[in-house]
Amino acid sequence: MGKSYPAVSEEYQKAVEKAKRKIRGLIADKNCSPLMLRLAWHSAGTYDVVSKTGGPFGTMRFPAELAHGANNGLDIAVRLLEPIKEQFPILTYADFYQLAGVVAVEVTGGPEVPFNPGREDKPEPPVEGRLPDATKGSDHLRDVFGHMGLSDQDIVALSGGHTLGRCHKERSGFEGAWTSNPLIFDNSYFRELLSGEKEDLIQLPSDKALLTDPVFRPLVEKYAADEDAFFADYAEAHLKLSELGFAEA
Amino acid sequence: MAAPVVDAEYLKEIEKARRDLRALIASKNCAPIMLRLAWHDAGTFDVNTKTGGPNGSIRHEEEYTHGSNAGLKIAIDLCEPVKRKHPRITYADLYQLAGVVAVEVTGGPTIDFVPGRRDSSVCPREGRLPDAKQGAPHLRDIFYRMGLSDKDIAALSGGHTLGRAHPERSGFEGAWTVEPLKFDNSYFIELLKGETEGLLKLPTDNALLHDPEFRRYVELYAKDEELFFKDYAESHKKLSELGFTSRQTGSATKTIATSAVLAQSAFGVAVAAAVVILSYCYEASRRK
């Protein structure tokens, strides 16, 4: 599907640039890039391509959506960002949260994902249950990402986002980081996946599912061998995700 | 050493190194020491003798053991894996790129980075960097010797928005601002507030308050962060390029040069042809 981006005022564009810098500062100060990426992903990943509901439209700020089980811990991200958002009332929350996700990838050494402003805030959060369940496998992943309109390649590339961060018992029930450098965005998620279980690193059932599926596995191997290829596919997938339901031609 | 050939491949390596430096800084929270490394490599420049400057000489023991460079071996060691991944990039470029990235990832302005600095193993003598215990006349001596101005002195001092002083390094202790990992104008706001419990003000920081020229900038930057960012970016770029003129080569510029020559030649031929035709017509009309 082609994109037809709305025009935004010069004042809005300037606010985006300033907010981008403030978000960089926040991440530098609090090392919260993983949480910012998850906020953006969980905001966008609720999109349903048939009903055109959900998606990256700022609804994560509502307590109702923060209370979804899948969003445990994201109240912290919303709280950390609020003082910056207050400085830029002209920006929509929809744009602001996606901007945070793009910045999180950039400042940790990842690819520069393009950012197109103009998303509008929606008044109602989506129903619960659209984000993936970490205990499930390939069929479930295809089901969940299929509802968003994303492809097999997108599933594998976006899984590479686990290069950042960790799980927390009190949030997802799982514990630990996927890589030995959870604040650096690189292809080590895929290399760790292929090299088997390691004592202090985590692999969710949904991560391991990528190894046993005949379409996912070659992509895991490609990204483990070629970081540039991973970055290129990741940037494409992240851009798609961040613009689900936005600027459709 | 010869200047590096800045072709398309070199530029690609720079972009990869930029990402690696972002990752390094993100994971180690070392933006302040990276900025200081870049500044101390560049700040030895003498505009009269054209010695010193951003040429990577600080990586040599002779220079990093200078008193003013205490602690910078840490930054030099942190950069080494990035240099090994991208051996073509000169140390001079790498250290200045680290400085630019340090400012950007902590929320500061984007500073234009031009690659192509050559590495030198000639270390300047100790004493060219500012002494924190001194005042405005000393600051002017040091920075004018680099070829920089009063505005540069004031704007660059804003770099103290990042980091802290360490008793085992400079002898001073503490951060200048409440958020030493965020690049903003709070250094100037704090300076105007006066002494605050737990925050540092060096004699050279206070000197900016008592000198009327410097104070003017302090007040402007405390009030207007966008202006501080604009001036800081300019001054940082100047500092990072002291004694350096870029000489970018490569097929991109060659193609432009060749087609410019072709266009000029074609134009010349067209003019000549026009003159011939017009002369013929003139002669012809004369004969009638």
Interface residues (C-beta under 8 A of the other chain):
Chain A: K18 R21 K22 I23 R24 G25 L26 I27 A28 D29 N31 S33 E106 V107 T108 G109 G110 P111 N181 L183 I184 F185 D186
Chain B: R19 D20 R22 A23 L24 I25 A26 S27 N29 A31 E104 V105 T106 G107 G108 P109 E179 L181 K182 F183 D184 E226
